[in-house]
Amino acid sequence: MEPKWLVVLVVILGLNWLAETQEGLKTGFYSSSCPKAEAIVRSTVESHFNKDPTIAAGVLRLHFHDCFVQGCDGSVLITGASAERNALPNLGLRGFDVIDDAKTQLEASCPGVVSCADILALAARDAVDLSDGPSWSVPTGRRDGRISSSSEASNLPSPADSIAVQRQKFAAKGLDNHDLVTLVGAHTIGQTGCLFFRYRLYNFTPTGNADPTINQAFLAQLQALCPKDGDGSKRVALDKDSQTKFDVSFFKNVRAGNGVLESDQRLLGDGETQRIVQNYAGSVRGLLGVRFDFEFPKAMIKMSSIEVKTGAQGEIRKICSKFN
């Protein structure tokens, strides 16, 4: 008969295991099943980043768009006429090749072990880190979803959303005001097309003027970049000062009326979101960026746990763009 302490130990270990499997995600999920998993993802992201630093924002946005539809389950990676990535809000997404690349290498190293959803969550972290942003431990163990439908992508946040609508969309995913402003801070890197904000520059008001919340000097710059009848797909930095560096200048820009997207600039017009923007923007004498670097990883861990599939749910795809 087993000694009593051994039985107790087995019960305790069993409870720990249960807590982790019920929660679903844990850091180092692949530490024994595929020890090099995170290093392989990192080196893949790094090689793409070295060729084109703007891919960092692409990968980060891809993860965000994945999590907001069906949860963080890799559903955005599926190809097909009616798949999520063909929905209107997803047509400008990039970074699919980074994820496919990492998957190919992982399948060679540990076939059938690492999910596409986890690859995307890890790659998003690496993208921020490579852009001089913070790094963090990503809880892993997500499984890949078996549904991808473009009609479900209509709840994605949009550049013309009011604060009330943004709040509601984030709250539906369990994210609060603080998470909202913190995650929008990801716009410190990346670009957008003229198409998504040009309406603010011309005939925005009933009297035919531009959006009055735009700083006048910045308005002239934006109008030069995006003429009224110019190319709508022309790319413009979301953070005019340091578009490849992950920092707090995005919040300083919003504070000064230099937000490019209407949804970004609106953060200043609401009491509660304005307070968070001011906190991150800091004062000239205050500590700059420290708070944001600390808060962004927390918000990302929260977001990357939205409606995850774990355990026996979902599958581990062999190819990220196709269901098994």
BALOBA-1460 file (C-alpha; in Angstrom, 3 decimals):
// residues 324
<rec num="1" residu="m" x="0.000" y="0.000" z="0.000"/>
<rec num="2" residu="e" x="1.233" y="3.514" z="-0.879"/>
<rec num="3" residu="p" x="2.365" y="5.684" z="2.070"/>
<rec num="4" residu="k" x="-0.199" y="8.335" z="3.023"/>
<rec num="5" residu="w" x="2.053" y="11.288" z="2.087"/>
<rec num="6" residu="l" x="2.388" y="9.944" z="-1.440"/>
<rec num="7" residu="v" x="-1.397" y="9.756" z="-1.873"/>
<rec num="8" residu="v" x="-1.729" y="13.346" z="-0.587"/>
<rec num="9" residu="l" x="1.035" y="14.483" z="-2.961"/>
<rec num="10" residu="v" x="-0.658" y="12.817" z="-5.938"/>
<rec num="11" residu="v" x="-3.980" y="14.491" z="-5.032"/>
<rec num="12" residu="i" x="-2.310" y="17.914" z="-4.726"/>
<rec num="13" residu="l" x="-0.489" y="17.464" z="-8.053"/>
<rec num="14" residu="g" x="-3.768" y="16.313" z="-9.589"/>
<rec num="15" residu="l" x="-5.547" y="19.466" z="-8.376"/>
<rec num="16" residu="n" x="-2.749" y="21.654" z="-9.722"/>
<rec num="17" residu="w" x="-3.009" y="19.920" z="-13.051"/>
<rec num="18" residu="l" x="-6.781" y="20.366" z="-13.058"/>
<rec num="19" residu="a" x="-6.483" y="24.079" z="-12.263"/>
<rec num="20" residu="e" x="-4.092" y="24.519" z="-15.162"/>
<rec num="21" residu="t" x="-6.128" y="22.500" z="-17.631"/>
<rec num="22" residu="q" x="-9.387" y="24.204" z="-16.654"/>
<rec num="23" residu="e" x="-7.766" y="27.595" z="-16.961"/>
<rec num="24" residu="g" x="-6.375" y="26.137" z="-20.162"/>
<rec num="25" residu="l" x="-3.372" y="28.366" z="-20.747"/>
<rec num="26" residu="k" x="-0.044" y="28.361" z="-18.961"/>
<rec num="27" residu="t" x="3.379" y="29.794" z="-19.678"/>
<rec num="28" residu="g" x="5.838" y="27.233" z="-20.975"/>
<rec num="29" residu="f" x="3.050" y="24.940" z="-22.226"/>
<rec num="30" residu="y" x="5.466" y="23.489" z="-24.825"/>
<rec num="31" residu="s" x="8.521" y="23.259" z="-22.564"/>
<rec num="32" residu="s" x="8.640" y="19.465" z="-22.811"/>
<rec num="33" residu="s" x="6.570" y="18.727" z="-25.950"/>
<rec num="34" residu="c" x="8.460" y="21.209" z="-28.173"/>
<rec num="35" residu="p" x="11.199" y="22.962" z="-26.172"/>
<rec num="36" residu="k" x="12.385" y="25.147" z="-29.072"/>
<rec num="37" residu="a" x="8.875" y="26.330" z="-30.040"/>
<rec num="38" residu="e" x="9.187" y="29.908" z="-28.757"/>
<rec num="39" residu="a" x="12.732" y="30.295" z="-30.095"/>
<rec num="40" residu="i" x="11.641" y="29.126" z="-33.559"/>
<rec num="41" residu="v" x="8.766" y="31.640" z="-33.619"/>
<rec num="42" residu="r" x="11.080" y="34.402" z="-32.413"/>
<rec num="43" residu="s" x="13.749" y="33.776" z="-35.057"/>
<rec num="44" residu="t" x="11.094" y="33.657" z="-37.805"/>
<rec num="45" residu="v" x="9.560" y="36.971" z="-36.738"/>
<rec num="46" residu="e" x="13.037" y="38.463" z="-36.451"/>
<rec num="47" residu="s" x="14.086" y="37.477" z="-39.984"/>
<rec num="48" residu="h" x="10.916" y="39.013" z="-41.467"/>
<rec num="49" residu="f" x="11.281" y="42.098" z="-39.244"/>
<rec num="50" residu="n" x="14.889" y="42.649" z="-40.378"/>
<rec num="51" residu="k" x="13.687" y="42.782" z="-43.992"/>
<rec num="52" residu="d" x="10.674" y="45.010" z="-43.198"/>
<rec num="53" residu="p" x="10.185" y="46.536" z="-39.707"/>
<rec num="54" residu="t" x="6.595" y="47.534" z="-40.559"/>
<rec num="55" residu="i" x="5.645" y="43.827" z="-40.443"/>
<rec num="56" residu="a" x="5.690" y="44.073" z="-36.622"/>
<rec num="57" residu="a" x="2.512" y="46.148" z="-36.624"/>
<rec num="58" residu="g" x="0.988" y="43.763" z="-39.168"/>
<rec num="59" residu="v" x="1.522" y="40.723" z="-36.942"/>
<rec num="60" residu="l" x="0.268" y="42.535" z="-33.827"/>
<rec num="61" residu="r" x="-2.914" y="43.610" z="-35.627"/>
<rec num="62" residu="l" x="-3.417" y="40.097" z="-37.013"/>
<rec num="63" residu="h" x="-3.475" y="38.704" z="-33.456"/>
<rec num="64" residu="f" x="-5.912" y="41.410" z="-32.318"/>
<rec num="65" residu="h" x="-8.269" y="40.697" z="-35.227"/>
<rec num="66" residu="d" x="-8.044" y="36.968" z="-34.503"/>
<rec num="67" residu="c" x="-8.987" y="37.397" z="-30.839"/>
<rec num="68" residu="f" x="-11.982" y="39.653" z="-31.505"/>
<rec num="69" residu="v" x="-13.745" y="37.079" z="-33.696"/>
<rec num="70" residu="q" x="-14.362" y="33.574" z="-32.274"/>
<rec num="71" residu="g" x="-11.651" y="34.221" z="-29.672"/>
<rec num="72" residu="c" x="-7.872" y="33.725" z="-30.128"/>
<rec num="73" residu="d" x="-8.155" y="30.526" z="-32.145"/>
<rec num="74" residu="g" x="-6.334" y="31.178" z="-35.422"/>
<rec num="75" residu="s" x="-9.666" y="31.530" z="-37.282"/>
<rec num="76" residu="v" x="-8.391" y="34.653" z="-39.070"/>
<rec num="77" residu="l" x="-5.645" y="32.580" z="-40.754"/>
<rec num="78" residu="i" x="-8.031" y="30.338" z="-42.736"/>
<rec num="79" residu="t" x="-8.327" y="30.993" z="-46.490"/>
<rec num="80" residu="g" x="-11.583" y="30.667" z="-48.424"/>
<rec num="81" residu="a" x="-14.253" y="32.859" z="-50.010"/>
<rec num="82" residu="s" x="-16.441" y="33.035" z="-46.888"/>
<rec num="83" residu="a" x="-13.582" y="32.883" z="-44.341"/>
<rec num="84" residu="e" x="-12.926" y="35.565" z="-41.736"/>
<rec num="85" residu="r" x="-9.937" y="37.048" z="-43.506"/>
<rec num="86" residu="n" x="-12.126" y="37.997" z="-46.492"/>
<rec num="87" residu="a" x="-14.373" y="40.216" z="-44.365"/>
<rec num="88" residu="l" x="-14.170" y="43.932" z="-45.173"/>
<rec num="89" residu="p" x="-12.362" y="44.931" z="-41.922"/>
<rec num="90" residu="n" x="-9.729" y="42.235" z="-42.571"/>
<rec num="91" residu="l" x="-8.812" y="43.009" z="-46.182"/>
<rec num="92" residu="g" x="-5.728" y="45.026" z="-45.204"/>
<rec num="93" residu="l" x="-4.302" y="42.418" z="-42.805"/>
<rec num="94" residu="r" x="-0.680" y="41.334" z="-43.317"/>
<rec num="95" residu="g" x="1.750" y="38.979" z="-41.645"/>
<rec num="96" residu="f" x="0.154" y="35.697" z="-42.737"/>
<rec num="97" residu="d" x="3.453" y="34.633" z="-44.319"/>
<rec num="98" residu="v" x="5.285" y="35.108" z="-41.005"/>
<rec num="99" residu="i" x="2.898" y="32.694" z="-39.272"/>
<rec num="100" residu="d" x="2.998" y="30.186" z="-42.163"/>
<rec num="101" residu="d" x="6.791" y="30.301" z="-42.121"/>
<rec num="102" residu="a" x="6.987" y="29.615" z="-38.395"/>
<rec num="103" residu="k" x="4.450" y="26.790" z="-38.732"/>
<rec num="104" residu="t" x="6.490" y="25.095" z="-41.476"/>
<rec num="105" residu="q" x="9.564" y="25.110" z="-39.244"/>
<rec num="106" residu="l" x="7.626" y="23.922" z="-36.187"/>
<rec num="107" residu="e" x="6.041" y="21.057" z="-38.128"/>
<rec num="108" residu="a" x="9.525" y="19.930" z="-39.174"/>
<rec num="109" residu="s" x="10.705" y="20.092" z="-35.575"/>
<rec num="110" residu="c" x="7.619" y="18.931" z="-33.598"/>
<rec num="111" residu="p" x="4.848" y="17.760" z="-35.954"/>
<rec num="112" residu="g" x="1.270" y="18.274" z="-34.780"/>
<rec num="113" residu="v" x="2.185" y="19.947" z="-31.473"/>
<rec num="114" residu="v" x="2.099" y="23.753" z="-31.679"/>
<rec num="115" residu="s" x="-1.172" y="25.469" z="-32.618"/>
<rec num="116" residu="c" x="-1.415" y="28.300" z="-35.136"/>
<rec num="117" residu="a" x="-3.298" y="30.345" z="-32.505"/>
<rec num="118" residu="d" x="-0.298" y="30.088" z="-30.157"/>
<rec num="119" residu="i" x="2.173" y="30.901" z="-32.934"/>
<rec num="120" residu="l" x="0.216" y="34.124" z="-33.564"/>
<rec num="121" residu="a" x="0.102" y="35.053" z="-29.848"/>
<rec num="122" residu="l" x="3.860" y="34.466" z="-29.496"/>
<rec num="123" residu="a" x="4.655" y="36.317" z="-32.740"/>
<rec num="124" residu="a" x="2.650" y="39.358" z="-31.550"/>
<rec num="125" residu="r" x="4.755" y="39.510" z="-28.379"/>
<rec num="126" residu="d" x="7.990" y="39.173" z="-30.383"/>
<rec num="127" residu="a" x="6.864" y="41.913" z="-32.789"/>
<rec num="128" residu="v" x="6.424" y="44.365" z="-29.887"/>
<rec num="129" residu="d" x="9.746" y="43.349" z="-28.337"/>
<rec num="130" residu="l" x="11.623" y="43.790" z="-31.646"/>
<rec num="131" residu="s" x="10.103" y="47.277" z="-32.006"/>
<rec num="132" residu="d" x="11.811" y="48.349" z="-28.742"/>
<rec num="133" residu="g" x="8.648" y="47.686" z="-26.758"/>
<rec num="134" residu="p" x="8.221" y="45.538" z="-23.647"/>
<rec num="135" residu="s" x="8.417" y="41.738" z="-23.619"/>
<rec num="136" residu="w" x="6.354" y="39.326" z="-21.509"/>
<rec num="137" residu="s" x="5.719" y="35.629" z="-20.900"/>
<rec num="138" residu="v" x="2.863" y="34.483" z="-23.134"/>
<rec num="139" residu="p" x="0.550" y="31.847" z="-21.632"/>
<rec num="140" residu="t" x="0.145" y="29.112" z="-24.279"/>
<rec num="141" residu="g" x="-2.014" y="26.042" z="-24.859"/>
<rec num="142" residu="r" x="-4.590" y="27.508" z="-27.278"/>
<rec num="143" residu="r" x="-6.120" y="25.109" z="-29.794"/>
<rec num="144" residu="d" x="-7.071" y="26.072" z="-33.336"/>
<rec num="145" residu="g" x="-10.748" y="26.707" z="-34.095"/>
<rec num="146" residu="r" x="-12.758" y="24.858" z="-36.707"/>
<rec num="147" residu="i" x="-14.958" y="27.781" z="-37.788"/>
<rec num="148" residu="s" x="-14.003" y="30.858" z="-39.817"/>
<rec num="149" residu="s" x="-16.821" y="33.024" z="-41.122"/>
<rec num="150" residu="s" x="-16.540" y="36.480" z="-42.665"/>
<rec num="151" residu="s" x="-20.031" y="37.437" z="-41.428"/>
<rec num="152" residu="e" x="-18.822" y="37.269" z="-37.816"/>
<rec num="153" residu="a" x="-16.139" y="39.921" z="-38.340"/>
<rec num="154" residu="s" x="-18.657" y="42.778" z="-38.257"/>
<rec num="155" residu="n" x="-18.068" y="43.294" z="-34.502"/>
<rec num="156" residu="l" x="-14.443" y="44.325" z="-35.053"/>
<rec num="157" residu="p" x="-13.653" y="47.868" z="-33.867"/>
<rec num="158" residu="s" x="-13.708" y="50.366" z="-36.744"/>
<rec num="159" residu="p" x="-11.846" y="53.682" z="-37.258"/>
<rec num="160" residu="a" x="-15.109" y="55.667" z="-37.272"/>
<rec num="161" residu="d" x="-16.424" y="54.187" z="-33.990"/>
<rec num="162" residu="s" x="-17.451" y="56.580" z="-31.226"/>
<rec num="163" residu="i" x="-16.047" y="55.954" z="-27.736"/>
<rec num="164" residu="a" x="-19.428" y="54.500" z="-26.695"/>
<rec num="165" residu="v" x="-19.280" y="51.941" z="-29.516"/>
<rec num="166" residu="q" x="-15.595" y="51.139" z="-28.862"/>
<rec num="167" residu="r" x="-16.429" y="50.621" z="-25.168"/>
<rec num="168" residu="q" x="-19.278" y="48.286" z="-25.982"/>
<rec num="169" residu="k" x="-17.190" y="46.209" z="-28.426"/>
<rec num="170" residu="f" x="-14.363" y="45.817" z="-25.912"/>
<rec num="171" residu="a" x="-16.722" y="45.141" z="-22.985"/>
<rec num="172" residu="a" x="-18.333" y="42.328" z="-25.001"/>
<rec num="173" residu="k" x="-14.904" y="40.633" z="-24.894"/>
<rec num="174" residu="g" x="-14.390" y="41.263" z="-21.170"/>
<rec num="175" residu="l" x="-12.098" y="44.260" z="-21.707"/>
<rec num="176" residu="d" x="-12.574" y="47.547" z="-19.795"/>
<rec num="177" residu="n" x="-11.745" y="51.219" z="-20.525"/>
<rec num="178" residu="h" x="-8.197" y="50.793" z="-19.304"/>
<rec num="179" residu="d" x="-7.645" y="47.792" z="-21.602"/>
<rec num="180" residu="l" x="-9.219" y="49.729" z="-24.479"/>
<rec num="181" residu="v" x="-6.881" y="52.732" z="-24.266"/>
<rec num="182" residu="t" x="-3.849" y="50.536" z="-23.530"/>
<rec num="183" residu="l" x="-4.446" y="48.231" z="-26.503"/>
<rec num="184" residu="v" x="-5.180" y="51.142" z="-28.879"/>
<rec num="185" residu="g" x="-1.693" y="52.314" z="-27.843"/>
<rec num="186" residu="a" x="-0.453" y="49.598" z="-30.222"/>
<rec num="187" residu="h" x="-1.007" y="52.303" z="-32.869"/>
<rec num="188" residu="t" x="2.403" y="53.631" z="-31.787"/>
<rec num="189" residu="i" x="3.608" y="51.365" z="-34.623"/>
<rec num="190" residu="g" x="2.043" y="50.801" z="-38.006"/>
<rec num="191" residu="q" x="0.251" y="52.592" z="-40.802"/>
<rec num="192" residu="t" x="-3.200" y="53.069" z="-42.254"/>
<rec num="193" residu="g" x="-4.545" y="53.903" z="-45.721"/>
<rec num="194" residu="c" x="-5.799" y="57.396" z="-46.623"/>
<rec num="195" residu="l" x="-9.165" y="55.759" z="-47.273"/>
<rec num="196" residu="f" x="-9.719" y="55.234" z="-43.532"/>
<rec num="197" residu="f" x="-9.369" y="58.843" z="-42.401"/>
<rec num="198" residu="r" x="-9.540" y="61.089" z="-45.464"/>
<rec num="199" residu="y" x="-13.200" y="61.910" z="-44.681"/>
<rec num="200" residu="r" x="-11.925" y="63.840" z="-41.613"/>
<rec num="201" residu="l" x="-9.850" y="66.176" z="-43.788"/>
<rec num="202" residu="y" x="-12.527" y="67.476" z="-46.194"/>
<rec num="203" residu="n" x="-16.222" y="68.331" z="-45.716"/>
<rec num="204" residu="f" x="-16.341" y="66.669" z="-42.293"/>
<rec num="205" residu="t" x="-18.617" y="69.309" z="-40.744"/>
<rec num="206" residu="p" x="-21.997" y="70.465" z="-42.139"/>
<rec num="207" residu="t" x="-20.281" y="73.747" z="-43.109"/>
<rec num="208" residu="g" x="-17.677" y="71.908" z="-45.212"/>
<rec num="209" residu="n" x="-14.697" y="72.135" z="-42.860"/>
<rec num="210" residu="a" x="-12.251" y="69.483" z="-41.616"/>
<rec num="211" residu="d" x="-12.672" y="67.632" z="-38.302"/>
<rec num="212" residu="p" x="-12.109" y="70.442" z="-35.740"/>
<rec num="213" residu="t" x="-10.268" y="68.079" z="-33.360"/>
<rec num="214" residu="i" x="-7.305" y="67.857" z="-35.778"/>
<rec num="215" residu="n" x="-4.368" y="70.129" z="-34.936"/>
<rec num="216" residu="q" x="-4.178" y="72.781" z="-37.722"/>
<rec num="217" residu="a" x="-0.515" y="72.224" z="-38.599"/>
<rec num="218" residu="f" x="-1.076" y="68.468" z="-38.703"/>
<rec num="219" residu="l" x="-4.182" y="68.920" z="-40.877"/>
<rec num="220" residu="a" x="-2.042" y="70.584" z="-43.564"/>
<rec num="221" residu="q" x="0.428" y="67.648" z="-43.425"/>
<rec num="222" residu="l" x="-2.360" y="65.074" z="-43.747"/>
<rec num="223" residu="q" x="-4.006" y="66.944" z="-46.625"/>
<rec num="224" residu="a" x="-0.659" y="66.985" z="-48.454"/>
<rec num="225" residu="l" x="-0.280" y="63.219" z="-47.906"/>
<rec num="226" residu="c" x="-3.904" y="62.464" z="-48.813"/>
<rec num="227" residu="p" x="-5.341" y="64.819" z="-51.431"/>
<rec num="228" residu="k" x="-9.124" y="64.808" z="-51.782"/>
<rec num="229" residu="d" x="-9.191" y="62.618" z="-54.883"/>
<rec num="230" residu="g" x="-5.844" y="60.902" z="-54.340"/>
<rec num="231" residu="d" x="-4.970" y="57.236" z="-53.898"/>
<rec num="232" residu="g" x="-6.967" y="55.818" z="-50.978"/>
<rec num="233" residu="s" x="-4.501" y="52.970" z="-50.443"/>
<rec num="234" residu="k" x="-1.528" y="55.289" z="-49.803"/>
<rec num="235" residu="r" x="0.010" y="54.407" z="-46.403"/>
<rec num="236" residu="v" x="0.344" y="56.943" z="-43.590"/>
<rec num="237" residu="a" x="1.989" y="56.410" z="-40.181"/>
<rec num="238" residu="l" x="-0.428" y="56.203" z="-37.220"/>
<rec num="239" residu="d" x="2.284" y="57.754" z="-35.018"/>
<rec num="240" residu="k" x="3.822" y="60.626" z="-36.966"/>
<rec num="241" residu="d" x="6.953" y="60.756" z="-34.791"/>
<rec num="242" residu="s" x="8.219" y="57.180" z="-34.519"/>
<rec num="243" residu="q" x="6.192" y="54.744" z="-36.563"/>
<rec num="244" residu="t" x="8.503" y="51.743" z="-36.076"/>
<rec num="245" residu="k" x="9.302" y="52.353" z="-32.395"/>
<rec num="246" residu="f" x="6.979" y="51.089" z="-29.671"/>
<rec num="247" residu="d" x="6.753" y="54.073" z="-27.315"/>
<rec num="248" residu="v" x="4.328" y="56.626" z="-25.805"/>
<rec num="249" residu="s" x="4.565" y="59.227" z="-28.575"/>
<rec num="250" residu="f" x="1.201" y="57.954" z="-29.893"/>
<rec num="251" residu="f" x="-0.454" y="59.213" z="-26.677"/>
<rec num="252" residu="k" x="1.376" y="62.550" z="-26.877"/>
<rec num="253" residu="n" x="0.071" y="62.902" z="-30.435"/>
<rec num="254" residu="v" x="-3.514" y="62.206" z="-29.401"/>
<rec num="255" residu="r" x="-3.140" y="64.759" z="-26.607"/>
<rec num="256" residu="a" x="-1.934" y="67.352" z="-29.148"/>
<rec num="257" residu="g" x="-4.679" y="66.673" z="-31.731"/>
<rec num="258" residu="n" x="-2.349" y="64.650" z="-33.938"/>
<rec num="259" residu="g" x="-4.306" y="61.373" z="-33.960"/>
<rec num="260" residu="v" x="-4.766" y="60.033" z="-37.494"/>
<rec num="261" residu="l" x="-7.822" y="57.815" z="-37.035"/>
<rec num="262" residu="e" x="-11.030" y="59.375" z="-35.754"/>
<rec num="263" residu="s" x="-11.393" y="56.543" z="-33.199"/>
<rec num="264" residu="d" x="-7.911" y="57.345" z="-31.814"/>
<rec num="265" residu="q" x="-8.498" y="61.087" z="-31.515"/>
<rec num="266" residu="r" x="-11.894" y="60.506" z="-29.852"/>
<rec num="267" residu="l" x="-10.043" y="59.049" z="-26.837"/>
<rec num="268" residu="l" x="-9.330" y="62.634" z="-25.819"/>
<rec num="269" residu="g" x="-12.985" y="63.711" z="-25.934"/>
<rec num="270" residu="d" x="-14.230" y="61.325" z="-23.239"/>
<rec num="271" residu="g" x="-13.468" y="62.030" z="-19.570"/>
<rec num="272" residu="e" x="-12.498" y="58.515" z="-18.621"/>
<rec num="273" residu="t" x="-10.398" y="57.592" z="-21.658"/>
<rec num="274" residu="q" x="-8.810" y="61.074" z="-21.661"/>
<rec num="275" residu="r" x="-7.502" y="60.512" z="-18.139"/>
<rec num="276" residu="i" x="-5.762" y="57.281" z="-19.211"/>
<rec num="277" residu="v" x="-4.284" y="58.956" z="-22.324"/>
<rec num="278" residu="q" x="-2.917" y="61.812" z="-20.149"/>
<rec num="279" residu="n" x="-1.396" y="59.280" z="-17.741"/>
<rec num="280" residu="y" x="0.451" y="57.490" z="-20.517"/>
<rec num="281" residu="a" x="1.507" y="60.686" z="-22.313"/>
<rec num="282" residu="g" x="3.145" y="61.849" z="-19.078"/>
<rec num="283" residu="s" x="4.582" y="65.277" z="-18.411"/>
<rec num="284" residu="v" x="7.884" y="66.639" z="-19.635"/>
<rec num="285" residu="r" x="9.331" y="66.165" z="-16.158"/>
<rec num="286" residu="g" x="7.469" y="62.967" z="-15.310"/>
<rec num="287" residu="l" x="8.482" y="59.407" z="-16.020"/>
<rec num="288" residu="l" x="7.925" y="58.724" z="-19.689"/>
<rec num="289" residu="g" x="6.614" y="55.439" z="-20.976"/>
<rec num="290" residu="v" x="7.373" y="53.373" z="-17.910"/>
<rec num="291" residu="r" x="3.714" y="52.971" z="-17.027"/>
<rec num="292" residu="f" x="2.695" y="52.004" z="-20.566"/>
<rec num="293" residu="d" x="5.494" y="49.428" z="-20.834"/>
<rec num="294" residu="f" x="4.152" y="47.841" z="-17.668"/>
<rec num="295" residu="e" x="0.450" y="47.998" z="-18.552"/>
<rec num="296" residu="f" x="0.595" y="46.930" z="-22.204"/>
<rec num="297" residu="p" x="1.753" y="43.344" z="-21.478"/>
<rec num="298" residu="k" x="-1.016" y="42.934" z="-18.879"/>
<rec num="299" residu="a" x="-3.673" y="44.066" z="-21.368"/>
<rec num="300" residu="m" x="-2.199" y="41.798" z="-24.063"/>
<rec num="301" residu="i" x="-2.291" y="38.728" z="-21.802"/>
<rec num="302" residu="k" x="-5.927" y="39.533" z="-21.020"/>
<rec num="303" residu="m" x="-6.805" y="40.027" z="-24.689"/>
<rec num="304" residu="s" x="-4.967" y="36.915" z="-25.841"/>
<rec num="305" residu="s" x="-7.065" y="34.813" z="-23.447"/>
<rec num="306" residu="i" x="-10.414" y="35.827" z="-25.013"/>
<rec num="307" residu="e" x="-12.645" y="32.778" z="-25.604"/>
<rec num="308" residu="v" x="-9.675" y="30.459" z="-26.074"/>
<rec num="309" residu="k" x="-10.172" y="26.816" z="-26.960"/>
<rec num="310" residu="t" x="-8.137" y="24.390" z="-24.850"/>
<rec num="311" residu="g" x="-7.872" y="20.717" z="-23.940"/>
<rec num="312" residu="a" x="-10.037" y="18.627" z="-26.274"/>
<rec num="313" residu="q" x="-11.633" y="21.648" z="-27.997"/>
<rec num="314" residu="g" x="-10.523" y="22.568" z="-31.491"/>
<rec num="315" residu="e" x="-7.494" y="20.985" z="-33.152"/>
<rec num="316" residu="i" x="-3.815" y="21.522" z="-33.932"/>
<rec num="317" residu="r" x="-3.745" y="22.488" z="-37.611"/>
<rec num="318" residu="k" x="-1.033" y="21.069" z="-39.850"/>
<rec num="319" residu="i" x="-1.256" y="24.087" z="-42.160"/>
<rec num="320" residu="c" x="-2.412" y="27.376" z="-40.629"/>
<rec num="321" residu="s" x="-4.567" y="28.413" z="-43.574"/>
<rec num="322" residu="k" x="-6.537" y="25.132" z="-43.727"/>
<rec num="323" residu="f" x="-8.651" y="23.126" z="-41.288"/>
<rec num="324" residu="n" x="-7.354" y="19.559" z="-40.850"/>
